[in-house]
Amino acid sequence: MTAADPSILLRGIVETLPEGELLARARKGKLRVKFGADPTAPDLHLGHMVVLRKLRQFQDLGHTVVFIIGDFTARVGDPSGRNATRPPLEPEVIEANARTYMDQVFLILDCLKTEVVRNGDWLSKMDFADVLRLASQQTVAQILHRRDFRQRIDAEDDVMLHEFLYPVMQGYDSVFVRADVELGGSDQKFNLLVGRDLQQKAGQPPQCILTLPLLVGTDGKQKMSKSYGNYIAFRDSPEEMYGKIMSIPDEIMWDYWLLLTDRGEQEIAGQRAACVAGQKNPRDVKADLAKTLVTFFHGSPSAAAAESHFQNVVVGKQAPGEIEEFVADRSALIDLAGLLVSAGLVPSKSEARRMIRAGAVYINGARIADVSSHRPADGDLIKVGKRKFVRVKVLS
């Protein structure tokens, strides 16, 4: 299969609707392929990479990607898969996140074949009469057909009125940009179908929809998400990215190979069969995956260094050759949890205490059993988890 073969678009997908129409359209002429992302967090992660790679395949076939930054829809927050209303974000946070998205999406997309737009450019200009006209095109029964709304209502959890408008706003984006195709995760199917419906009512040809699997995160259970803390970010350091990939359960790495790399499906199936038969060690196949992905984001030299770091520090349990020095005054040594936060080893004191209780904090190679059991001193080597180290330097 070559990059010019439209059948590549069907690799690793969950569903296309209408069935059989996507390839016919792709062969007939240039398509406008829509994908929207709400900048609710600063980091894109490998879960986003699944859709971005599919978009790049469309671009390699000559089609145009319309990348919508959902700066307006981010004010509502997509309720897909949520069991509670999203907290509102301040406009300056949304804007800062949007800027980071532009730095990251073009690691995968071709900027010359991408239109970047913001849905605030049209949604913010609608008056209340416009909103009423748009809302009148969807029934309450249609919205309540959505599973996550239904589950929350059945559980007597609150569903706020503005959340009902989210799929309508996303669907109207398709009308405004005149999308031929829209991509999304499998949890986005309802929203994508709303886009088809609104386009038909606007007199436009309805978009094809293409849904993709939700990449499971490092915990091996939930979909990859920053809110679950199980994500691998585009901007993770090479060592961090390599280590996180090595931590995923063996059984889910095959989805990573299929959805995040260009390895052929037959080769992936062969590797999997060899692991099942005991002819290959899954750890070695996963190490190849980690090196492949780190190379993509950071280059071959960084991938080789990350592999060496993992072998020495995680497998060999050695301290890395270069360790960051953390300068502290003597008063800071009294509070170990606070010191771990100040050194950037953990995000909060509660997380520091949790890591200590879990036996994941070491000073000079000795596991710390209690937050008050050791007071750090000048020159101490502190390790948190498998990959985070600092050397304490006390101000005299």
Buried (B, 14 or more C-beta within 10 A) or exposed (E): EEEEEBEBBEBBBEEBBEEEBBBEBBEEEEBBBBBBBBBBBBBBBBBBBBBBBBBBBBBBBEBBBBBBBBBBBBBBBBBBBBEEBBEEBEEEBBBEBBEBBEEBBBEBBEEEBBEBBBBBEBBEEBEEEEBEEBEEBBEEEBBEEBEBBEBBEEEEEEBEEBBBBBBBBBBBBBBBBBBBBBBBBBBBBBBBBBBBBBBBBBEBEBBBBBBBBBBBBBBEEBBBBBEEEBBBBBBBBBBBBBBBBBBBEBEBBBBBBBBBBEBEEEEBEEBBEBBEEEEBEBEEBBBBBBBBBBBBBBEEEBBBBBBBBBEBBBEEEEBBEEEEEBEBEEEBBEBBBBBBBBBEBBEEBEBBBBBBEEEBBBBEEEEBEEBEEBEBEEEBBBBBBBBBBBBBEBEE
